[in-house]
């Protein structure tokens, strides 16, 4: 794994971990008439993100590198902002929607790097991540209050 691709994976891991925690935070703290629907949708999403975290980290290991694995390291690397449990349900949905969009931008950049290096294993993983984030982004957008 070349340095640029490693940096891209490390940041994707930090941002995915941040989005995982943020989605779980909103699963816990969302309020209002759509509580049940959003509570369940956020649960489904954070469970998917947990699986993604493991895949991204283990790809880094597979390529002979060390995965960032502490909150301090994630704070250094991440672009996604942490959640605020006081936000209204509509803000939670629109914020998560933007976060998935931001992750998609970084995933497309990383995919380009992997393809340039004929790194099919990384490219496959990144393509799968793109498809899942696009679907989640659509669901959040469709749930806008
Ligand atoms: Fe729960």
Backbone and ligand atoms as CSV (ligand in chain L), in Angstrom:
chain,resi,resn,atom,element,x,y,z
A,1,UNK,N,N,0.862,-1.192,0.000
A,1,UNK,CA,C,0.000,0.000,0.000
A,1,UNK,C,C,0.895,1.238,0.000
A,2,UNK,N,N,0.728,2.091,-0.998
A,2,UNK,CA,C,1.598,3.266,-1.008
A,2,UNK,C,C,1.118,4.292,0.028
A,3,UNK,N,N,1.965,5.279,0.290
A,3,UNK,CA,C,1.696,6.209,1.400
A,3,UNK,C,C,0.385,6.966,1.220
A,4,UNK,N,N,0.121,7.438,-0.009
A,4,UNK,CA,C,-1.112,8.196,-0.239
A,4,UNK,C,C,-2.350,7.338,0.025
A,5,UNK,N,N,-2.287,6.090,-0.444
A,5,UNK,CA,C,-3.437,5.206,-0.252
A,5,UNK,C,C,-3.586,4.847,1.229
A,6,UNK,N,N,-2.459,4.653,1.914
A,6,UNK,CA,C,-2.517,4.385,3.348
A,6,UNK,C,C,-3.158,5.560,4.092
A,7,UNK,N,N,-2.720,6.780,3.762
A,7,UNK,CA,C,-3.293,7.982,4.409
A,7,UNK,C,C,-4.800,8.051,4.146
A,8,UNK,N,N,-5.183,7.725,2.921
A,8,UNK,CA,C,-6.606,7.759,2.557
A,8,UNK,C,C,-7.389,6.742,3.386
A,9,UNK,N,N,-6.859,5.532,3.520
A,9,UNK,CA,C,-7.533,4.496,4.317
A,9,UNK,C,C,-7.591,4.885,5.802
A,10,UNK,N,N,-6.495,5.460,6.293
A,10,UNK,CA,C,-6.449,5.844,7.716
A,10,UNK,C,C,-7.523,6.899,8.004
A,11,UNK,N,N,-7.674,7.868,7.097
A,11,UNK,CA,C,-8.693,8.887,7.308
A,11,UNK,C,C,-10.100,8.323,7.141
A,12,UNK,N,N,-10.280,7.433,6.177
A,12,UNK,CA,C,-11.592,6.789,6.012
A,12,UNK,C,C,-11.980,6.021,7.273
A,13,UNK,N,N,-11.003,5.372,7.864
A,13,UNK,CA,C,-11.265,4.629,9.102
A,13,UNK,C,C,-11.668,5.584,10.233
A,14,UNK,N,N,-10.911,6.676,10.381
A,14,UNK,CA,C,-11.211,7.654,11.441
A,14,UNK,C,C,-12.592,8.278,11.231
A,15,UNK,N,N,-12.924,8.621,9.987
A,15,UNK,CA,C,-14.223,9.239,9.710
A,15,UNK,C,C,-15.370,8.243,9.848
A,16,UNK,N,N,-15.126,7.002,9.451
A,16,UNK,CA,C,-16.174,5.985,9.582
A,16,UNK,C,C,-16.426,5.709,11.064
A,17,UNK,N,N,-15.357,5.693,11.863
A,17,UNK,CA,C,-15.525,5.464,13.305
A,17,UNK,C,C,-16.299,6.624,13.932
A,18,UNK,N,N,-15.965,7.822,13.522
A,18,UNK,CA,C,-16.657,9.012,14.047
A,18,UNK,C,C,-18.132,8.985,13.665
A,19,UNK,N,N,-18.408,8.617,12.429
A,19,UNK,CA,C,-19.801,8.555,11.966
A,19,UNK,C,C,-20.564,7.423,12.660
A,20,UNK,N,N,-19.872,6.344,12.962
A,20,UNK,CA,C,-20.466,5.233,13.715
A,20,UNK,C,C,-20.933,5.726,15.089
A,21,UNK,N,N,-20.028,6.388,15.808
A,21,UNK,CA,C,-20.358,6.889,17.145
A,21,UNK,C,C,-21.469,7.942,17.073
A,22,UNK,N,N,-21.374,8.810,16.078
A,22,UNK,CA,C,-22.368,9.877,15.921
A,22,UNK,C,C,-23.761,9.295,15.618
A,23,UNK,N,N,-23.805,8.281,14.777
A,23,UNK,CA,C,-25.087,7.655,14.429
A,23,UNK,C,C,-25.674,6.949,15.643
A,24,UNK,N,N,-24.802,6.325,16.452
A,24,UNK,CA,C,-25.288,5.670,17.675
A,24,UNK,C,C,-25.763,6.719,18.688
A,25,UNK,N,N,-25.048,7.809,18.780
A,25,UNK,CA,C,-25.456,8.930,19.635
A,25,UNK,C,C,-26.878,9.373,19.246
A,26,UNK,N,N,-27.135,9.523,17.940
A,26,UNK,CA,C,-28.444,9.984,17.478
A,26,UNK,C,C,-29.514,8.898,17.647
A,27,UNK,N,N,-29.111,7.645,17.535
A,27,UNK,CA,C,-30.008,6.521,17.832
A,27,UNK,C,C,-30.506,6.626,19.288
A,28,UNK,N,N,-29.610,6.998,20.173
A,28,UNK,CA,C,-29.973,7.105,21.592
A,28,UNK,C,C,-30.799,8.357,21.885
A,29,UNK,N,N,-30.417,9.485,21.282
A,29,UNK,CA,C,-30.953,10.773,21.745
A,29,UNK,C,C,-32.019,11.409,20.870
A,30,UNK,N,N,-32.319,10.789,19.711
A,30,UNK,CA,C,-33.332,11.405,18.846
A,30,UNK,C,C,-34.670,11.501,19.599
A,31,UNK,N,N,-35.403,12.592,19.359
A,31,UNK,CA,C,-36.684,12.815,20.032
A,31,UNK,C,C,-37.725,13.259,19.007
A,32,UNK,N,N,-38.979,13.158,19.395
A,32,UNK,CA,C,-40.046,13.687,18.553
A,32,UNK,C,C,-40.956,12.608,17.998
A,33,UNK,N,N,-41.920,13.058,17.166
A,33,UNK,CA,C,-42.949,12.128,16.677
A,33,UNK,C,C,-42.403,10.986,15.817
A,34,UNK,N,N,-41.214,11.169,15.260
A,34,UNK,CA,C,-40.644,10.113,14.404
A,34,UNK,C,C,-39.589,9.295,15.134
A,35,UNK,N,N,-39.638,9.351,16.463
A,35,UNK,CA,C,-38.620,8.659,17.267
A,35,UNK,C,C,-38.387,7.226,16.816
A,36,UNK,N,N,-39.460,6.444,16.794
A,36,UNK,CA,C,-39.310,5.001,16.556
A,36,UNK,C,C,-38.648,4.721,15.193
A,37,UNK,N,N,-39.130,5.391,14.166
A,37,UNK,CA,C,-38.595,5.195,12.812
A,37,UNK,C,C,-37.120,5.564,12.746
A,38,UNK,N,N,-36.785,6.733,13.278
A,38,UNK,CA,C,-35.392,7.199,13.194
A,38,UNK,C,C,-34.486,6.368,14.103
A,39,UNK,N,N,-34.986,6.043,15.284
A,39,UNK,CA,C,-34.230,5.203,16.232
A,39,UNK,C,C,-33.822,3.891,15.539
A,40,UNK,N,N,-34.762,3.271,14.851
A,40,UNK,CA,C,-34.472,1.994,14.181
A,40,UNK,C,C,-33.588,2.183,12.951
A,41,UNK,N,N,-33.829,3.235,12.191
A,41,UNK,CA,C,-33.011,3.477,11.000
A,41,UNK,C,C,-31.555,3.756,11.406
A,42,UNK,N,N,-31.365,4.560,12.444
A,42,UNK,CA,C,-30.000,4.861,12.896
A,42,UNK,C,C,-29.307,3.590,13.407
A,43,UNK,N,N,-30.066,2.723,14.039
A,43,UNK,CA,C,-29.471,1.469,14.523
A,43,UNK,C,C,-28.938,0.635,13.347
A,44,UNK,N,N,-29.774,0.507,12.334
A,44,UNK,CA,C,-29.365,-0.256,11.148
A,44,UNK,C,C,-28.085,0.354,10.556
A,45,UNK,N,N,-28.037,1.666,10.538
A,45,UNK,CA,C,-26.876,2.348,9.938
A,45,UNK,C,C,-25.614,2.194,10.784
A,46,UNK,N,N,-25.738,2.315,12.107
A,46,UNK,CA,C,-24.491,2.206,12.891
A,46,UNK,C,C,-23.965,0.773,12.901
A,47,UNK,N,N,-24.875,-0.199,12.774
A,47,UNK,CA,C,-24.407,-1.597,12.691
A,47,UNK,C,C,-23.633,-1.836,11.388
A,48,UNK,N,N,-24.109,-1.239,10.304
A,48,UNK,CA,C,-23.387,-1.352,9.028
A,48,UNK,C,C,-22.029,-0.666,9.114
A,49,UNK,N,N,-22.005,0.480,9.794
A,49,UNK,CA,C,-20.738,1.216,9.923
A,49,UNK,C,C,-19.736,0.422,10.761
A,50,UNK,N,N,-20.225,-0.298,11.768
A,50,UNK,CA,C,-19.328,-1.116,12.602
A,50,UNK,C,C,-18.641,-2.184,11.755
A,51,UNK,N,N,-19.389,-2.786,10.849
A,51,UNK,CA,C,-18.809,-3.797,9.955
A,51,UNK,C,C,-17.784,-3.144,9.022
A,52,UNK,N,N,-18.119,-1.959,8.545
A,52,UNK,CA,C,-17.214,-1.244,7.630
A,52,UNK,C,C,-15.890,-0.896,8.313
A,53,UNK,N,N,-15.973,-0.484,9.563
A,53,UNK,CA,C,-14.773,-0.132,10.329
A,53,UNK,C,C,-13.801,-1.312,10.341
A,54,UNK,N,N,-14.346,-2.484,10.608
A,54,UNK,CA,C,-13.510,-3.682,10.692
A,54,UNK,C,C,-12.875,-4.001,9.334
A,55,UNK,N,N,-13.656,-3.879,8.275
A,55,UNK,CA,C,-13.133,-4.164,6.929
A,55,UNK,C,C,-12.027,-3.185,6.545
A,56,UNK,N,N,-12.236,-1.907,6.838
A,56,UNK,CA,C,-11.218,-0.902,6.483
A,56,UNK,C,C,-9.921,-1.156,7.261
A,57,UNK,N,N,-10.056,-1.403,8.565
A,57,UNK,CA,C,-8.873,-1.625,9.404
A,57,UNK,C,C,-8.118,-2.877,8.950
A,58,UNK,N,N,-8.859,-3.926,8.664
A,58,UNK,CA,C,-8.192,-5.179,8.295
A,58,UNK,C,C,-7.569,-5.112,6.896
A,59,UNK,N,N,-8.095,-4.252,6.046
A,59,UNK,CA,C,-7.442,-4.023,4.743
A,59,UNK,C,C,-6.083,-3.343,4.973
A,60,UNK,N,N,-6.039,-2.403,5.889
A,60,UNK,CA,C,-4.769,-1.723,6.220
A,60,UNK,C,C,-3.756,-2.754,6.727
A,61,UNK,N,N,-4.207,-3.645,7.595
A,61,UNK,CA,C,-3.338,-4.709,8.134
A,61,UNK,C,C,-2.882,-5.658,7.042
A,62,UNK,N,N,-3.817,-6.005,6.162
A,62,UNK,CA,C,-3.500,-6.914,5.056
A,62,UNK,C,C,-2.371,-6.349,4.201
A,63,UNK,N,N,-2.352,-5.018,4.071
A,63,UNK,CA,C,-1.327,-4.373,3.252
A,63,UNK,C,C,-0.048,-4.081,4.048
A,64,UNK,N,N,0.062,-4.677,5.238
A,64,UNK,CA,C,1.306,-4.591,6.005
A,64,UNK,C,C,1.493,-3.318,6.807
A,65,UNK,N,N,0.396,-2.575,7.026
A,65,UNK,CA,C,0.490,-1.336,7.802
A,65,UNK,C,C,-0.209,-1.498,9.152
A,66,UNK,N,N,-0.090,-0.458,9.976
A,66,UNK,CA,C,-0.772,-0.446,11.271
A,66,UNK,C,C,-2.001,0.459,11.162
A,67,UNK,N,N,-3.120,-0.023,11.659
A,67,UNK,CA,C,-4.345,0.783,11.594
A,67,UNK,C,C,-4.411,1.756,12.768
A,68,UNK,N,N,-4.845,3.010,12.517
A,68,UNK,CA,C,-5.099,3.909,13.641
A,68,UNK,C,C,-6.210,3.278,14.487
A,69,UNK,N,N,-6.047,3.286,15.811
A,69,UNK,CA,C,-6.992,2.536,16.642
A,69,UNK,C,C,-7.198,3.158,18.026
A,70,UNK,N,N,-6.982,4.464,18.121
A,70,UNK,CA,C,-7.269,5.139,19.389
A,70,UNK,C,C,-8.099,6.392,19.084
A,71,UNK,N,N,-8.852,6.861,20.075
A,71,UNK,CA,C,-9.646,8.079,19.867
A,71,UNK,C,C,-8.732,9.262,19.568
A,72,UNK,N,N,-7.567,9.312,20.217
A,72,UNK,CA,C,-6.621,10.409,19.970
A,72,UNK,C,C,-6.209,10.433,18.499
A,73,UNK,N,N,-5.906,9.259,17.969
A,73,UNK,CA,C,-5.480,9.165,16.569
A,73,UNK,C,C,-6.642,9.515,15.636
A,74,UNK,N,N,-7.829,9.012,15.967
A,74,UNK,CA,C,-8.993,9.328,15.137
A,74,UNK,C,C,-9.263,10.839,15.141
A,75,UNK,N,N,-9.090,11.478,16.286
A,75,UNK,CA,C,-9.306,12.927,16.374
A,75,UNK,C,C,-8.331,13.698,15.506
A,76,UNK,N,N,-7.121,13.180,15.397
A,76,UNK,CA,C,-6.111,13.809,14.540
A,76,UNK,C,C,-6.500,13.716,13.066
A,77,UNK,N,N,-7.072,12.573,12.704
A,77,UNK,CA,C,-7.279,12.257,11.291
A,77,UNK,C,C,-8.642,12.670,10.744
A,78,UNK,N,N,-9.663,12.689,11.580
A,78,UNK,CA,C,-11.035,12.791,11.068
A,78,UNK,C,C,-11.380,14.181,10.524
A,79,UNK,N,N,-12.324,14.170,9.569
A,79,UNK,CA,C,-12.893,15.423,9.049
A,79,UNK,C,C,-14.318,15.595,9.569
A,80,UNK,N,N,-14.996,14.478,9.811
A,80,UNK,CA,C,-16.385,14.527,10.280
A,80,UNK,C,C,-16.431,15.015,11.733
A,81,UNK,N,N,-17.364,15.916,11.989
A,81,UNK,CA,C,-17.526,16.477,13.333
A,81,UNK,C,C,-18.319,15.509,14.220
A,82,UNK,N,N,-18.021,15.539,15.506
A,82,UNK,CA,C,-18.764,14.684,16.432
A,82,UNK,C,C,-20.219,15.140,16.541
A,83,UNK,N,N,-21.086,14.235,16.987
A,83,UNK,CA,C,-22.506,14.545,17.112
A,83,UNK,C,C,-22.814,15.398,18.336
A,84,UNK,N,N,-23.999,16.017,18.301
A,84,UNK,CA,C,-24.482,16.805,19.426
A,84,UNK,C,C,-25.863,16.248,19.777
A,85,UNK,N,N,-25.940,15.622,20.958
A,85,UNK,CA,C,-27.167,14.904,21.334
A,85,UNK,C,C,-28.357,15.830,21.570
A,86,UNK,N,N,-28.112,17.140,21.630
A,86,UNK,CA,C,-29.209,18.092,21.860
A,86,UNK,C,C,-29.911,18.508,20.576
A,87,UNK,N,N,-29.347,18.111,19.430
A,87,UNK,CA,C,-29.922,18.571,18.161
A,87,UNK,C,C,-31.317,18.008,17.928
A,88,UNK,N,N,-32.074,18.746,17.102
A,88,UNK,CA,C,-33.418,18.285,16.749
A,88,UNK,C,C,-33.311,17.147,15.728
A,89,UNK,N,N,-34.357,16.326,15.666
A,89,UNK,CA,C,-34.357,15.162,14.773
A,89,UNK,C,C,-34.017,15.559,13.331
A,90,UNK,N,N,-34.600,16.674,12.864
A,90,UNK,CA,C,-34.362,17.068,11.459
A,90,UNK,C,C,-32.901,17.432,11.219
A,91,UNK,N,N,-32.271,18.044,12.236
A,91,UNK,CA,C,-30.845,18.390,12.100
A,91,UNK,C,C,-29.987,17.129,12.095
A,92,UNK,N,N,-30.376,16.169,12.930
A,92,UNK,CA,C,-29.633,14.902,12.975
A,92,UNK,C,C,-29.646,14.244,11.599
A,93,UNK,N,N,-30.834,14.183,10.998
A,93,UNK,CA,C,-30.953,13.534,9.685
A,93,UNK,C,C,-30.139,14.289,8.635
A,94,UNK,N,N,-30.248,15.622,8.602
A,94,UNK,CA,C,-29.543,16.367,7.547
A,94,UNK,C,C,-28.034,16.337,7.764
A,95,UNK,N,N,-27.606,16.346,9.025
A,95,UNK,CA,C,-26.166,16.278,9.312
A,95,UNK,C,C,-25.571,14.937,8.874
A,96,UNK,N,N,-26.269,13.862,9.219
A,96,UNK,CA,C,-25.768,12.527,8.827
A,96,UNK,C,C,-25.731,12.408,7.298
A,97,UNK,N,N,-26.709,12.995,6.656
A,97,UNK,CA,C,-26.771,12.993,5.196
A,97,UNK,C,C,-25.504,13.662,4.630
A,98,UNK,N,N,-25.142,14.810,5.160
A,98,UNK,CA,C,-23.924,15.527,4.724
A,98,UNK,C,C,-22.669,14.716,5.026
A,99,UNK,N,N,-22.655,14.055,6.162
A,99,UNK,CA,C,-21.467,13.266,6.543
A,99,UNK,C,C,-21.240,12.098,5.582
A,100,UNK,N,N,-22.317,11.445,5.182
A,100,UNK,CA,C,-22.165,10.340,4.225
A,100,UNK,C,C,-21.666,10.882,2.883
A,101,UNK,N,N,-22.123,12.072,2.528
A,101,UNK,CA,C,-21.672,12.706,1.286
A,101,UNK,C,C,-20.168,13.007,1.362
A,102,UNK,N,N,-19.752,13.491,2.508
A,102,UNK,CA,C,-18.326,13.801,2.698
A,102,UNK,C,C,-17.466,12.530,2.612
A,103,UNK,N,N,-17.944,11.485,3.229
A,103,UNK,CA,C,-17.223,10.205,3.146
A,103,UNK,C,C,-17.164,9.708,1.703
A,104,UNK,N,N,-18.251,9.914,0.974
A,104,UNK,CA,C,-18.271,9.483,-0.429
A,104,UNK,C,C,-17.193,10.200,-1.246
A,105,UNK,N,N,-17.015,11.497,-1.000
A,105,UNK,CA,C,-15.959,12.246,-1.722
A,105,UNK,C,C,-14.589,11.606,-1.480
A,106,UNK,N,N,-14.310,11.280,-0.221
A,106,UNK,CA,C,-13.008,10.677,0.108
A,106,UNK,C,C,-12.888,9.253,-0.439
A,107,UNK,N,N,-14.003,8.544,-0.453
A,107,UNK,CA,C,-13.982,7.176,-1.005
A,107,UNK,C,C,-13.685,7.196,-2.503
A,108,UNK,N,N,-14.261,8.150,-3.225
A,108,UNK,CA,C,-13.991,8.243,-4.669
A,108,UNK,C,C,-12.522,8.553,-4.922
A,109,UNK,N,N,-11.948,9.450,-4.107
A,109,UNK,CA,C,-10.515,9.788,-4.265
A,109,UNK,C,C,-9.645,8.562,-3.999
A,110,UNK,N,N,-9.980,7.835,-2.929
A,110,UNK,CA,C,-9.195,6.643,-2.569
A,110,UNK,C,C,-9.336,5.569,-3.647
A,111,UNK,N,N,-10.536,5.431,-4.201
A,111,UNK,CA,C,-10.753,4.427,-5.249
A,111,UNK,C,C,-9.878,4.733,-6.467
A,112,UNK,N,N,-9.770,6.018,-6.803
A,112,UNK,CA,C,-8.943,6.423,-7.946
A,112,UNK,C,C,-7.479,6.027,-7.700
A,113,UNK,N,N,-7.023,6.290,-6.479
A,113,UNK,CA,C,-5.635,5.925,-6.117
A,113,UNK,C,C,-5.418,4.417,-6.234
A,114,UNK,N,N,-6.353,3.648,-5.710
A,114,UNK,CA,C,-6.227,2.184,-5.740
A,114,UNK,C,C,-6.220,1.684,-7.185
A,115,UNK,N,N,-7.073,2.261,-8.012
A,115,UNK,CA,C,-7.142,1.833,-9.423
A,115,UNK,C,C,-5.853,2.168,-10.161
A,116,UNK,N,N,-5.278,3.340,-9.856
A,116,UNK,CA,C,-4.015,3.745,-10.499
A,116,UNK,C,C,-2.897,2.750,-10.188
A,117,UNK,N,N,-2.994,2.131,-9.002
A,117,UNK,CA,C,-1.950,1.176,-8.597
A,117,UNK,C,C,-2.334,-0.281,-8.874
A,118,UNK,N,N,-3.421,-0.459,-9.605
A,118,UNK,CA,C,-3.921,-1.812,-9.894
A,118,UNK,C,C,-4.103,-2.629,-8.616
A,119,UNK,N,N,-4.531,-1.948,-7.560
A,119,UNK,CA,C,-4.770,-2.609,-6.274
A,119,UNK,C,C,-6.250,-3.019,-6.237
A,120,UNK,N,N,-6.520,-4.185,-6.815
A,120,UNK,CA,C,-7.908,-4.636,-6.966
A,120,UNK,C,C,-8.601,-4.899,-5.632
A,121,UNK,N,N,-7.850,-5.451,-4.678
A,121,UNK,CA,C,-8.433,-5.759,-3.368
A,121,UNK,C,C,-8.959,-4.511,-2.689
A,122,UNK,N,N,-8.132,-3.454,-2.682
A,122,UNK,CA,C,-8.560,-2.191,-2.072
A,122,UNK,C,C,-9.697,-1.575,-2.881
A,123,UNK,N,N,-9.567,-1.627,-4.210
A,123,UNK,CA,C,-10.590,-1.019,-5.072
A,123,UNK,C,C,-11.956,-1.673,-4.843
A,124,UNK,N,N,-11.963,-3.004,-4.700
A,124,UNK,CA,C,-13.222,-3.715,-4.444
A,124,UNK,C,C,-13.866,-3.280,-3.137
A,125,UNK,N,N,-13.042,-3.210,-2.101
A,125,UNK,CA,C,-13.555,-2.798,-0.797
A,125,UNK,C,C,-14.125,-1.380,-0.889
A,126,UNK,N,N,-13.385,-0.493,-1.539
A,126,UNK,CA,C,-13.821,0.901,-1.649
A,126,UNK,C,C,-15.105,1.010,-2.471
A,127,UNK,N,N,-15.224,0.207,-3.526
A,127,UNK,CA,C,-16.465,0.213,-4.335
A,127,UNK,C,C,-17.656,-0.229,-3.494
A,128,UNK,N,N,-17.453,-1.273,-2.695
A,128,UNK,CA,C,-18.538,-1.738,-1.815
A,128,UNK,C,C,-18.944,-0.648,-0.829
A,129,UNK,N,N,-17.945,0.039,-0.271
A,129,UNK,CA,C,-18.234,1.121,0.674
A,129,UNK,C,C,-19.027,2.231,-0.016
A,130,UNK,N,N,-18.644,2.552,-1.250
A,130,UNK,CA,C,-19.338,3.614,-2.002
A,130,UNK,C,C,-20.809,3.246,-2.190
A,131,UNK,N,N,-21.059,2.014,-2.622
A,131,UNK,CA,C,-22.450,1.598,-2.868
A,131,UNK,C,C,-23.275,1.700,-1.581
A,132,UNK,N,N,-22.686,1.279,-0.457
A,132,UNK,CA,C,-23.445,1.311,0.792
A,132,UNK,C,C,-23.704,2.746,1.266
A,133,UNK,N,N,-22.689,3.603,1.158
A,133,UNK,CA,C,-22.888,5.005,1.578
A,133,UNK,C,C,-23.875,5.727,0.663
A,134,UNK,N,N,-23.861,5.389,-0.616
A,134,UNK,CA,C,-24.832,6.011,-1.525
A,134,UNK,C,C,-26.255,5.624,-1.120
A,135,UNK,N,N,-26.436,4.356,-0.764
A,135,UNK,CA,C,-27.768,3.890,-0.354
A,135,UNK,C,C,-28.199,4.582,0.948
A,136,UNK,N,N,-27.291,4.642,1.907
A,136,UNK,CA,C,-27.623,5.294,3.182
A,136,UNK,C,C,-27.915,6.777,2.969
A,137,UNK,N,N,-27.127,7.414,2.101
A,137,UNK,CA,C,-27.336,8.829,1.790
A,137,UNK,C,C,-28.738,9.037,1.206
A,138,UNK,N,N,-29.136,8.162,0.298
A,138,UNK,CA,C,-30.479,8.244,-0.297
A,138,UNK,C,C,-31.545,8.088,0.790
A,139,UNK,N,N,-31.363,7.118,1.691
A,139,UNK,CA,C,-32.374,6.876,2.725
A,139,UNK,C,C,-32.507,8.065,3.668
A,140,UNK,N,N,-31.379,8.673,4.012
A,140,UNK,CA,C,-31.408,9.843,4.895
A,140,UNK,C,C,-32.076,11.017,4.186
A,141,UNK,N,N,-31.737,11.182,2.919
A,141,UNK,CA,C,-32.310,12.283,2.135
A,141,UNK,C,C,-33.821,12.113,2.016
A,142,UNK,N,N,-34.235,10.868,1.801
A,142,UNK,CA,C,-35.668,10.576,1.668
A,142,UNK,C,C,-36.399,10.733,3.002
A,143,UNK,N,N,-35.636,10.721,4.118
A,143,UNK,CA,C,-36.251,10.839,5.451
A,143,UNK,C,C,-36.223,12.277,5.956
A,144,UNK,N,N,-35.733,13.213,5.140
A,144,UNK,CA,C,-35.606,14.616,5.577
A,144,UNK,C,C,-36.950,15.124,6.099
A,145,UNK,N,N,-36.929,15.758,7.257
A,145,UNK,CA,C,-38.169,16.217,7.898
A,145,UNK,C,C,-38.470,17.672,7.509
L,1,LIG,FE,FE,-30.135,0.497,20.849
